Amino acid sequence: MVSNDSILAQLAEKMPGAAVSSEIARDGILNIHTTREQVVGMLQLLRDDAQLGFNFLTSLCAIHYPENAGQELGVVYHLHNWQQNVRIRVKIFFPKDDPHVPTATTLWPTANWMERQEYDFFGVVFTGHPDLRRILNVDDMTVFPLRKEYRLEDGTRTDKDDRFFGREGHVGRSFD
């Protein structure tokens, strides 16, 4: 049976130093942190190793933490071992000024559209991707709208009250 300890032991044995850190999330899923340089090798080992068997890329997503200087952007790979019903996450972080990450399409062709979406919304450039272009937004868009540096709503609107959306303060007219 694949356990969190056996996963970390296999990684330490077969890719020494590749797992920079790890933790168990509140949902009980193992999160493994690695680097851009190591991520494809780690994903391939997790997929191809007979004992590990994480053969399914459930999803991948980008994240933006503007307060983390030098590691503002990240990509999270959600992997699943179907045979033993075990899930893990592999995370990498990198600077917003250098948003390049190697593509996972060489391992999972289904990463194609997921990577295009994260490029479209966060500006993560997946090096080696076969067709990296916007997938949902207009082609001539110059910003990446899911980065936290962009407002959720138009600040000039007067018909919205942010208190109803769980935000401090409010924009627009008061409903007191």
N, C-alpha and C positions, 0 to 999 in steps of 0.2 A: 504494500500500500504506500502510495506517495504521501509523505507528510511534509510540513514546512521545514522541519529539521533535515529530512533526507534531501529535499530540493537544495537547500543551502549547502549541505555537505557535498552534493554532486557538483554544484557550481564551484565550490572552493577547490575541489579536486581537479576538475577538468578545465577551469578557467580561473586560476588563482588571481585574486585581486580585482576581478571584474565586477563583483558585487561590492559597490562602495559602501552601502549600508542596507539595512532591511528593517522592517517593522511589521507587526500584525495590526491591520486596521480594525476599527471598531466592528466591522462586519465579519471579522475573522479571516479575511483574505490577506495572504502574504504579499507585501509590497517590497520589491527589490529595486534598489537604485543603482544605476550604472552610468556610464558615460556614452557620449555619441560615438566614440571610437570603438566601443565594445558592444554596442547594443545589437547589431546584426548578428555577430557571432554568438551572443548570449541567446537571442531569439532562436537561432538555428539549433543550438544545443538543446534548448528546452523543447523544441519541436521534434528533432530527430533522435534524441536519446531514447532508447527503448524503455528505460526505467522511468523517465520523466513523462514523455508522451503528451506534451502540450501542443497538440496538432491543430488546434482551432484558434484562430485570431477572432475573438468575439467582436472586438472593436478597438479602435485607437482614437484618442482625442488629444487635442492640445489644451494647455492651460496657461493662464497669464497671471503672474504674481508681480505686479510692478514694484512692490516694496523690496523684493529680493535682488539687490544689486548684483549684476553679473550672471544671474540665473532667473531672469524675468519670465522666460518662456520654458515650457516643458511639453513633452509628449508622454502619454500613458498608454501602454499596450495591455489590453485585457486578454489573457490567454486562458484556455479551458482544456483540461484533459477529460475528454468525454467518457473514456472507459472507466475512470475512477471518480468521475464527477468532482474534480478539484479545479479550483480557479486561482490564478495569481495575477498580479499586476507588475509590469516592468516599467520603471519611470526613468526619464532622463530630463535634465535641466540644462539650459544654455542661455547665453546673453541675447537680448532682443536685437542687438546690433549685428549679431552673427547667427541668423536663424536657420542654419543649414544642418540637416539631419539625413543620414543615409536612408534610402527607401526600403520599405519592407515588402515591396511588390515582388522582389526576387524570391521571397519565401512564401508569401501568400498573395496570389493575384487579387484577392478581394480587398487588399489594402489600397488598391488603386483609387477608388472613389472616396474612401475614408481620408486618404492623404490629400486628395484634391480639396475636400471640404475644409480640412484644417489649414491648408494653404490659403484658401479663399477667405476664411474668417479670422485667422490669426497671423498669416504671413509666414508660416513655417515652410521653408523650402526643402523639399525632399529630394536630395541629390540622387540622380539616377532614375528618377520616376519617368515612365515612358510617355506621359502626356500631362505634365503638371500645368494646369490652367484652371481658371475659376470655374466653378461648377454650378453655383446658385446665384451669385451676384453678377452684375454687368461686367463685361471684360475691361472697360476703361476705368473702373473704380480704383482709386489710388490709396484707400485706407483699408484696414482690416477691422471690421466692425465689432468683433467679439473681444477685442482687447479692452481692458478696463479703462483705458484712457478716453474712451468715447462715451458720451452721455447716452443714457437709455432713451431719453425723450427730448423733444425740442423744448429748450428752456424758455422760449417765448410764449408757450401755450398758457392760457389762463383757465382752462377747464380741467386741469389735473391737480390733484392734491397728493403729494408723495406720502403723506401720513397713511393713506389707505393702501400703500404698497410696502409698508414696513420700513420706510426710510426716514431718517432724522430730518427735521425741518420740512419745508414744503415749497413747492414751486407753484405759482399760480395763485388764484384767489383762495381765501380761507373759507371754510365751511362752518366756522364757529357760530 
